[in-house]
Amino acid sequence: MKLTDETQAGTNFIRAYEPGEIRITERVIRTNCIVTADSLLDWPVQSIAGLTSADLESLLALKPEIVILGSGATQVFPDPSIIGALLSRGIGCEVMSTGAACRTYNVLVSEDRKVAAGLIL
């Protein structure tokens, strides 16, 4: 499924997503990752349900305004303390299926929002 046309040169847009694979600009990614407008990092997280506060460190280091958590094929919420850890720092957090997270990320990036998406493929 094609998600968006890349309109801002040098910006990481998610161009396509299917279970197990994501295309960010021209790169094909087959592992869980963190993506921002200008960063792409491996994210060695096994599941959103098992997410720990230590797993948030890579996301927090990017200093986002909002974090989008893509939980895989279906929406699965992390422990409430995980969302609380983000909210207590003034960082918004949304949890959704990875397909929805990809679409939401693209909208926020196109609006020049400081967003980081943690994506479980």
Secondary structure, 3 states (H helix, E strand, C coil): CECCCCCCCCCCCEEEEECCEEEECCEEECCCEEECCCCEEECCCCCCCCCCHHHHHHHHCCCCCEEEEECCCCCCCCCHHHHHHHHCCCCEEEEECHHHHHHHHHHHHHCCCCEEEEECC
